[in-house]
Amino acid sequence: MPLYVALFFTVIGGVFLLERADAQARDTIRKHHLQDIEQSLYFARNIHGTFPPYNESSWCGIMTAPGNENILAQVEETLRAQNEKYANIEKPFPTDPLKDTVAPDYFYWKRSPASFELYAILETDQNGARTTSLCPGSDNYIYDYGIASVWREN
C-alpha cells in the first residue's frame, strides 16, 4: 500500500511540474511575440514617422479583435518586411497561445505618435501591473507583462 501511495504522489507531482513547465513555455512565447511586434513598430515609425495607425495620434485595443483589421494589417505589413521569420506569409501573426480560451490577445496602446505600449497576460508571473482602464472604448483587462517604447534619436 505505501508503494501505491508513493507512486500516486509521484504521478500527481509530475503532472503538476509538466503543467507548470508548459505555462512557463507559453509565457516565454508571449514575451518573444511582444518583442517581435515591438521591433516591427519601431520599423514602422522609421518609415512613416509614427507608429500604426498612421492616421491617428493615439489608439488602443487588441489588434486581432474584430473591427481592428486596418491596424493589424499595418503592423503585420512591417512585421513581415522587417522580421525574416515572418517573411513567410504562412507563418501566422503572433497571437497569445491561449487566445480565445483563457486570455484575450495582446494589447497595443499607441499613446502618442512617438510612444507605445504592448501588454500580455502571463500564467506563471501574474502581478496585474498593467490595466487598460484608461483606454477609451476598450474592455478593462488586467495584464502582467508589458513593453514600453523608448524614443531613440538616430
Long-range contacts (C-beta under 8 A, 24 or more apart in sequence): 20-124, 23-123, 23-124, 24-123, 24-124, 26-97, 26-98, 26-123, 27-122, 27-123, 27-124, 27-125, 27-145, 29-97, 30-96, 30-97, 30-106, 30-120, 30-121, 30-122, 30-145, 31-120, 31-145, 33-94, 33-95, 33-96, 33-106, 33-120, 34-94, 34-106, 34-118, 34-120, 34-145, 34-146, 34-147, 35-147, 36-79, 36-83, 36-85, 36-86, 36-94, 37-75, 37-79, 37-94, 37-106, 37-108, 37-118, 38-118, 38-147, 38-149, 39-82, 39-83, 40-75, 40-78, 40-79, 40-82, 40-83, 41-75, 41-78, 41-116, 41-118, 41-149, 42-149, 43-78, 43-81, 43-82, 44-74, 44-75, 44-78, 45-114, 46-154, 47-78, 49-113, 50-113, 50-114, 51-110, 51-113, 51-114, 51-115, 51-116, 51-149, 52-78, 52-110, 53-110, 56-110, 57-112, 57-113, 58-110, 58-111, 58-112, 59-108, 59-109, 59-110, 60-107, 60-108, 60-109, 60-110, 60-132, 60-135, 60-136, 60-138, 61-107, 61-108, 61-135, 61-137, 61-138, 62-104, 62-105, 62-106, 62-107, 62-108, 62-138, 63-105, 63-106, 63-108, 64-93, 64-95, 64-99, 64-105, 64-106, 65-105, 71-108, 75-108, 96-120, 96-121, 98-123, 104-139, 104-141, 107-132, 107-135, 107-138, 107-141, 107-143, 109-135, 114-149, 114-151, 115-148, 115-149, 115-151, 116-148, 116-149, 117-146, 117-147, 117-148, 117-149, 118-146, 118-147, 119-143, 119-145, 119-146, 120-144, 120-145, 120-146, 121-145
